[in-house]
Amino acid sequence: MTTAAHARTVKEQTFDVLREYDLTTLFSNPGSTEVGFLADLPADISFVLGLHEGSVVGMAAGSALATGRPALVLLHTTAGYGNAVSALATARANRAPLVVIVGQQDRRHLAHEPFLAGRLDGLAGEYPVWQHTPTRPQDVPGAVARAWHEAQEGRGAAVVVVPMDDWFAEADEDIAPAAPRGPVALRGGRTASDEALADLGALLTAAGSPCLVAGAGNDTVDGWEALVTLAERLDCPVYQEPFGARAGFPQDHRLFAGHLPAVRPALREALAPYDTVLTVGTAAFRQYTYAPGDFTLAGTRVAVITDDPEEAHRSPAELVLLAEPADTVRRLAPLVPDVPRSSTLNRPATPQPPAPGEPLRAAHVLAALAERLDPKAVVVEETPSSRPDLHRLLPARAPLGFLSAAMGGLGFAMPAAIGVRHGAPDRPVVAVLGDGSSLYSIQALWSAAHYGIGVLFVVLANGRYAIMDRLSEREGSAAPAWPAFTELSVSTLAKGLGCPAERVEDHTALLSALDKVLPSLADRREPLVLEVAVEADAHYSS
């Protein structure tokens, strides 16, 4: 029995909870309201510093996606939490589970709104899956435990706000926490009924020309295996959802048909040959710019399998199964006819290398990368103007082989790539970014260099916001309202942050650089920025 002189604190009890839930890596940019928690940090708690809260959350999100478990984030009251909101929104859209502790001023004088007191309720809007400020200091450890379960189930950020004096309060040792004990205490999942599966099997069996659409929610080893089995039994094409943040099907498979368009007229045309469409692990159908009309032609039957209620509820489908995709597809496959294998889809042509004196284009860089990249590599993308070329030339060949920001905002790829390599140190990781995109989280390079995270950052440098230039042209503008930034040198900035960097300006130098770094990328313990000068493409198609 503990005595009053040796009573344990809320802080000590919280560290016990963190250990129990395997939350022993802490991603943070600290502030004064958190310094009491961080003072004398136990040796088994690893601290990862990010130089901006967006990078902090991005690294944590990448780690969570790589491991499949919640990652731990510590943010500084209003300033830190506010800086992180966009990254937290992206984490929610990317289904990245995070336990986020946010510091707050001393509870004893919050009523007087002292300096650094945060008005934190609602600051991140609806993007956290759960937010709570414990009523008493003694409730903090239980709230952190519950946050793990909320994050894991809700697949987003669960936020616990902790006033700075709470850490030193005497803990309750005999109060049961308001959450199950341990990370495996909650079991189960959404399972499709036999009746629902029979209905879906009958729909596919009646189809004369079905197709499948794979989404980010099917990006697991089991998900890929199950959907390959179903596609091969049906011998039907498989598309990737528009703007999918992860690949839900092997994109080098003979049945992979490419990425669906993100505008309704083109989507209707792409799906016109099929009388039945089953989407797996995504909604039906995510779009970008508005165009009138339905998603499909009249008479096309649409079904959806997703374990995300929001995706299920917004899908205009005849049949929706709210259930875990891999298990559902695995049970569905024996219910459909086994069609003789005959289909082989056309593969995209690889661009020819540039002639001597011709400028490099993004497609040249991506083709060279594809020829040399390990099939197990993770490609983290943030190059809007070159995304169609990347999808065409750099297929995802393994689960978690492709990752991008599901929310669409910039600043995710650079820190997320660091977090992915941190969480999956045996996977080679390449981030492909535009030079404009890289500036949203350039400070993340310091963390990669300081902690020895061996990511290759390929920066396609065209000196402008090329995607915005193209969109401006579509609106009939003779010239964009914003200037180019050809003076920018990402490699110089990287070196200033302590990160090794090279600038490449021709095809021969590009091949030499890739041949030097890619064979040993899986074992690399030092990041490298490869800034590649490319000509901005004249056209862009979404």
BELWOQUI-V629407 format. One record per residue. RES is the residue in three letters. D_LAST is the distance of its C-alpha to the last C-alpha in Angstrom with 2 decimals. Layout:
BEGIN
[[RES,D_LAST] [RES,D_LAST]]
END
This chain:
BEGIN
[[MET,65.74] [THR,64.33] [THR,66.60] [ALA,65.85] [ALA,66.16] [HIS,63.49] [ALA,61.21] [ARG,57.60] [THR,55.00] [VAL,51.74] [LYS,50.04] [GLU,51.82] [GLN,51.07] [THR,47.37] [PHE,47.27] [ASP,48.83] [VAL,46.02] [LEU,43.40] [ARG,45.19] [GLU,45.48] [TYR,41.74] [ASP,40.82] [LEU,39.40] [THR,41.15] [THR,38.34] [LEU,37.83] [PHE,34.80] [SER,35.87] [ASN,36.35] [PRO,39.83] [GLY,41.63] [SER,45.21] [THR,44.83] [GLU,43.91] [VAL,46.45] [GLY,49.11] [PHE,46.91] [LEU,46.05] [ALA,49.61] [ASP,51.24] [LEU,48.09] [PRO,49.28] [ALA,48.90] [ASP,46.85] [ILE,44.12] [SER,41.63] [PHE,40.20] [VAL,36.82] [LEU,36.41] [GLY,33.15] [LEU,33.44] [HIS,31.17] [GLU,30.64] [GLY,26.84] [SER,27.51] [VAL,30.28] [VAL,28.18] [GLY,25.29] [MET,27.87] [ALA,29.47] [ALA,26.25] [GLY,25.49] [SER,29.10] [ALA,29.03] [LEU,26.01] [ALA,27.77] [THR,31.10] [GLY,30.20] [ARG,32.79] [PRO,32.86] [ALA,33.10] [LEU,35.38] [VAL,34.49] [LEU,37.04] [LEU,36.09] [HIS,38.32] [THR,39.01] [THR,37.04] [ALA,35.81] [GLY,34.49] [TYR,33.17] [GLY,31.50] [ASN,29.85] [ALA,28.50] [VAL,27.03] [SER,23.37] [ALA,23.83] [LEU,25.69] [ALA,22.91] [THR,20.51] [ALA,23.31] [ARG,23.60] [ALA,19.96] [ASN,20.27] [ARG,23.59] [ALA,25.61] [PRO,29.28] [LEU,31.13] [VAL,34.71] [VAL,34.80] [ILE,38.20] [VAL,38.28] [GLY,41.45] [GLN,43.45] [GLN,46.62] [ASP,50.04] [ARG,50.57] [ARG,54.13] [HIS,53.19] [LEU,49.77] [ALA,51.50] [HIS,52.18] [GLU,48.57] [PRO,49.47] [PHE,47.36] [LEU,44.12] [ALA,44.56] [GLY,41.12] [ARG,40.05] [LEU,37.77] [ASP,37.55] [GLY,34.17] [LEU,32.97] [ALA,29.85] [GLY,29.42] [GLU,28.53] [TYR,26.61] [PRO,29.69] [VAL,30.62] [TRP,34.24] [GLN,36.24] [HIS,40.01] [THR,42.82] [PRO,45.90] [THR,48.96] [ARG,51.27] [PRO,50.88] [GLN,52.16] [ASP,49.14] [VAL,46.66] [PRO,46.90] [GLY,46.38] [ALA,43.40] [VAL,41.77] [ALA,42.49] [ARG,41.00] [ALA,37.89] [TRP,37.31] [HIS,37.40] [GLU,35.27] [ALA,32.56] [GLN,32.77] [GLU,32.71] [GLY,30.20] [ARG,27.91] [GLY,27.62] [ALA,29.98] [ALA,33.55] [VAL,35.37] [VAL,39.13] [VAL,40.66] [VAL,43.91] [PRO,46.46] [MET,47.79] [ASP,51.36] [ASP,50.45] [TRP,50.28] [PHE,54.00] [ALA,55.22] [GLU,57.37] [ALA,55.45] [ASP,56.54] [GLU,57.38] [ASP,58.34] [ILE,55.42] [ALA,52.92] [PRO,49.29] [ALA,47.10] [ALA,44.83] [PRO,45.44] [ARG,46.81] [GLY,44.54] [PRO,40.91] [VAL,41.68] [ALA,43.78] [LEU,41.15] [ARG,40.60] [GLY,38.92] [GLY,35.48] [ARG,33.87] [THR,35.15] [ALA,34.44] [SER,37.63] [ASP,38.94] [GLU,38.79] [ALA,35.09] [LEU,34.38] [ALA,36.56] [ASP,34.67] [LEU,31.31] [GLY,33.02] [ALA,34.42] [LEU,31.07] [LEU,29.60] [THR,32.87] [ALA,32.80] [ALA,29.31] [GLY,29.36] [SER,25.80] [PRO,24.27] [CYS,21.11] [LEU,20.33] [VAL,17.39] [ALA,17.98] [GLY,17.28] [ALA,18.22] [GLY,21.59] [ASN,22.60] [ASP,22.35] [THR,26.08] [VAL,28.41] [ASP,29.86] [GLY,26.55] [TRP,25.29] [GLU,28.72] [ALA,28.99] [LEU,25.63] [VAL,26.37] [THR,29.73] [LEU,28.40] [ALA,25.77] [GLU,28.52] [ARG,31.02] [LEU,28.75] [ASP,27.46] [CYS,24.08] [PRO,20.47] [VAL,18.73] [TYR,15.03] [GLN,13.54] [GLU,12.42] [PRO,8.89] [PHE,9.03] [GLY,12.45] [ALA,14.67] [ARG,16.92] [ALA,17.18] [GLY,19.36] [PHE,20.33] [PRO,21.24] [GLN,18.35] [ASP,21.00] [HIS,22.74] [ARG,23.43] [LEU,21.91] [PHE,18.51] [ALA,15.99] [GLY,12.69] [HIS,9.88] [LEU,9.42] [PRO,6.54] [ALA,6.31] [VAL,7.84] [ARG,11.44] [PRO,12.24] [ALA,9.88] [LEU,11.09] [ARG,14.58] [GLU,14.41] [ALA,13.42] [LEU,16.22] [ALA,18.65] [PRO,20.77] [TYR,21.72] [ASP,24.39] [THR,24.05] [VAL,21.22] [LEU,22.28] [THR,20.02] [VAL,21.69] [GLY,21.35] [THR,18.72] [ALA,18.47] [ALA,17.53] [PHE,14.68] [ARG,12.53] [GLN,10.01] [TYR,8.46] [THR,9.44] [TYR,12.52] [ALA,13.33] [PRO,16.80] [GLY,18.07] [ASP,18.36] [PHE,15.95] [THR,17.94] [LEU,20.47] [ALA,24.01] [GLY,26.03] [THR,23.44] [ARG,24.95] [VAL,22.94] [ALA,24.47] [VAL,23.52] [ILE,25.18] [THR,24.68] [ASP,27.17] [ASP,25.43] [PRO,27.13] [GLU,24.43] [GLU,21.85] [ALA,24.59] [HIS,25.55] [ARG,22.22] [SER,21.36] [PRO,22.36] [ALA,23.98] [GLU,27.30] [LEU,28.32] [VAL,27.37] [LEU,29.17] [LEU,29.32] [ALA,30.33] [GLU,29.66] [PRO,27.09] [ALA,28.84] [ASP,32.26] [THR,31.15] [VAL,29.35] [ARG,32.33] [ARG,34.71] [LEU,32.62] [ALA,32.44] [PRO,36.15] [LEU,35.90] [VAL,33.68] [PRO,34.88] [ASP,34.64] [VAL,33.13] [PRO,34.16] [ARG,31.57] [SER,30.30] [SER,26.52] [THR,24.82] [LEU,21.18] [ASN,20.04] [ARG,19.18] [PRO,16.70] [ALA,18.74] [THR,19.49] [PRO,19.35] [GLN,22.83] [PRO,24.19] [PRO,24.49] [ALA,27.79] [PRO,30.43] [GLY,29.69] [GLU,25.98] [PRO,23.66] [LEU,21.68] [ARG,17.92] [ALA,15.76] [ALA,15.60] [HIS,19.41] [VAL,19.77] [LEU,17.66] [ALA,19.49] [ALA,22.78] [LEU,22.09] [ALA,21.24] [GLU,24.52] [ARG,26.56] [LEU,25.20] [ASP,27.33] [PRO,25.84] [LYS,26.92] [ALA,24.99] [VAL,22.72] [VAL,19.55] [VAL,18.54] [GLU,15.17] [GLU,14.38] [THR,12.56] [PRO,9.31] [SER,8.95] [SER,9.98] [ARG,8.43] [PRO,7.00] [ASP,10.56] [LEU,12.18] [HIS,11.17] [ARG,12.30] [LEU,15.41] [LEU,16.62] [PRO,17.13] [ALA,18.86] [ARG,22.39] [ALA,24.27] [PRO,23.97] [LEU,22.63] [GLY,21.18] [PHE,17.84] [LEU,17.64] [SER,15.38] [ALA,15.80] [ALA,15.22] [MET,15.89] [GLY,13.18] [GLY,16.04] [LEU,17.00] [GLY,20.31] [PHE,20.05] [ALA,19.56] [MET,22.70] [PRO,25.22] [ALA,23.64] [ALA,24.02] [ILE,27.62] [GLY,28.21] [VAL,26.88] [ARG,29.25] [HIS,31.99] [GLY,31.63] [ALA,31.20] [PRO,33.22] [ASP,33.32] [ARG,29.57] [PRO,28.19] [VAL,25.39] [VAL,22.91] [ALA,20.66] [VAL,17.88] [LEU,17.19] [GLY,16.52] [ASP,19.79] [GLY,18.80] [SER,17.73] [SER,21.01] [LEU,23.14] [TYR,22.42] [SER,24.60] [ILE,26.26] [GLN,29.59] [ALA,28.67] [LEU,29.61] [TRP,33.20] [SER,33.19] [ALA,31.85] [ALA,34.59] [HIS,37.32] [TYR,36.91] [GLY,36.25] [ILE,32.79] [GLY,31.73] [VAL,27.96] [LEU,26.31] [PHE,23.90] [VAL,21.83] [VAL,20.72] [LEU,18.53] [ALA,20.35] [ASN,19.13] [GLY,21.13] [ARG,18.62] [TYR,15.72] [ALA,13.39] [ILE,10.20] [MET,12.58] [ASP,14.03] [ARG,10.98] [LEU,10.50] [SER,14.25] [GLU,14.26] [ARG,12.20] [GLU,15.03] [GLY,17.54] [SER,18.93] [ALA,20.92] [ALA,20.62] [PRO,19.21] [ALA,21.86] [TRP,21.72] [PRO,23.27] [ALA,22.23] [PHE,24.10] [THR,25.17] [GLU,28.40] [LEU,26.78] [SER,28.00] [VAL,26.49] [SER,29.09] [THR,31.87] [LEU,30.77] [ALA,30.55] [LYS,34.06] [GLY,35.31] [LEU,34.25] [GLY,36.18] [CYS,33.27] [PRO,33.62] [ALA,31.10] [GLU,30.68] [ARG,28.84] [VAL,27.74] [GLU,27.31] [ASP,27.61] [HIS,26.78] [THR,30.32] [ALA,30.43] [LEU,27.10] [LEU,28.48] [SER,31.75] [ALA,30.30] [LEU,28.24] [ASP,31.27] [LYS,33.39] [VAL,31.50] [LEU,29.57] [PRO,32.62] [SER,34.20] [LEU,31.20] [ALA,32.29] [ASP,35.65] [ARG,34.62] [ARG,36.04] [GLU,34.76] [PRO,31.24] [LEU,29.90] [VAL,27.34] [LEU,26.14] [GLU,24.77] [VAL,23.25] [ALA,23.06] [VAL,20.00] [GLU,19.04] [ALA,15.94] [ASP,13.46] [ALA,13.68] [HIS,10.21] [TYR,6.65] [SER,3.82] [SER,0.00]]
END
